Each structure stands twice: as C-alpha cells, then as structure tokens.
Amino acid sequence: MCDARAALSGRRGFLRAATAAAGASALAPVWGQVQVGQPSALRSLVPAAQLESAASQQYAQLLAQARAKGALAPDGHPQLRRLRTIAQRLVPHALPWNERARQWRWEVNLIGSKQINAFCMPGGKIAFFTGILDQLQLNDDEAAMVMGHEMAHALREHARSRIAKTQATGLGLSLGAQLLGLGDLGRLAADLGTQLLSLKFSREDETEADLVGLELAARGAYDPRASVALWQKMAQVAGGNGLEFLSTHPSGPSRIRDLEANIPKVEELYEQARRAG
C-alpha cells in the first residue's frame, strides 16, 4: 500500500483532471437523448449539503476500515487506474444532470473484496469492490456502464428522495410543512449517512439510473451495447453467493429490454465521442 501522501497526491491528480475536463464540457451538444422524469420534489425536505457531508464522512470511514485491513488499492493498482480513467471520461458529462455536481469533489477508490458491488454516494464518492471486476470479468465498456449507473443515482439524488419519502411518511410531513420539518430532517440526513450503502431504490429509480448512466457512458466514448452484456452477466450470476449488487439493483428481462430500446438514442453520441477521442 502507498503512504498517505502518495494516496493524497493520486486523488488530487484525479480531481484536477476531472475538473479540467468538466470545464471543457461546457461546449457539449444539447443534453438528454434519453427520457427521464423530473426528480422528486420531496427531496427538498432533506438538505442536500448535509446529506452529501454525511456521505463523505461515511465514505472516509469505509476507506479507513479498508486501509486498516490492507484492502484499499494503492494509486498504482492497474484496476484502480483503469477505473479512474473511466471516471475522467464520464465526470465531465455529469453537470447538466445536476447543477450541484459543480461543487462535488469526485473520488474513485477500489476495495479488495469478493463482493460483487459498486456505488456512488451523494457528492460523487465512488467505490468499486474487486469482486465485481474479477468475478464478472468486466471490460472497460461494461465497467463504464456500472460506473455511469452509480453516478446517475447520485446525480438524480435518488438517495435524498428515498430518505425524504420514507421520513416524510413516518413523520407525517409534507411539502407544506417545511418550516416545521426542515430542521429535524437536516439532523436526520446526517444521522442516516451510515444507511446509504444499503439503501434500496425503486424500480423507477433503477430505470432512470440505467438510462442516464447509458448516456453518460456513451458520451464518454463507451459502447452502449455493453449495458446489455453487463446485465446479462448479472442475470447469469444472480443465483450465486455474495451478489450484494443485486440486492439493491435487481436484474430482469425488462431491464434489458429497456436498455435495448434506448441504445439507438445514444449510439450517435458514442460514435461522435469515439471519433473525437
């Protein structure tokens, strides 16, 4: 494992590259080839900044635990370098999906574990487990589909909406009760940081993440057809052990059909990005 200074240097290098590329994305063509609905208005009941801060703290704790076990990949790890390269190509295309992403300090890390799992927390904190790369033998295009999907959950603020809907129901709150409820929900958002990794999204959330992730990856010059190959692999291992990813990201034929129907919408974006690269 690398020392703390080397690790910090590697993360800063990734952040500088992603930020510079994000500035270039201002000249990107008209956005939104895939069609998704409006984000839930209920999410405003949970302060985004507080949830992102809670997520950052939980992410740091997770990395510290992995480092203590010798399971945190060093910056020179080839799989981690591969993931950070993918992120550098996807992050510049995130901003049009969420203006808050301008403030996010994107980070990508790799944790040694047999779990087939990956996530992106609110605020752009991404982690992959080696199990999802090794056991599914993901190529770059398929890994980009996983990353785009996870980034989309964060950009569409699905965790924020889920928490808001759950707590608003439990506390009898509504949008009209913001003056009474915002303070409590702000503290609640910080308290729920530890639950972000196990949060289950709705089918609608999953569909949105699939489609937004598909477009992010295509704009990053990753083959959109890999999305179908990815979920076919997921379906093949769905009955195995350790498939944590499918506990929060259920697979199924309908998911693959939805992706197949949307691939033609982003194929030209992929071709343009590939030619430009």
Buried (B, 14 or more C-beta within 10 A) or exposed (E): EBEEEEBEEBBEEBBEBBBEBBEEBEEEEEEEBBEBEEBBEBBBBBBBEBBBBBBBEBBEEBBEEBBEEEBBBEBEBEBBBBBBBBBBBBBBBBBBBBEBBEEBBBBBBBBBBBBBBBBBBBBBBBBBBBBBBEBBEBBBBBBBBBBBBBBBBBBBBBBBBBBBBBBBEEBEBEEEEEEEBBEEBBEBBBEBBEBBBEBEBEEEBBBBBBBBBBBBBBBBBBBBBBBBBBBEBBBEBEEEEBBBBBEBBBBBEEBBEBBEEBBEBBBEBBEBBEEEE
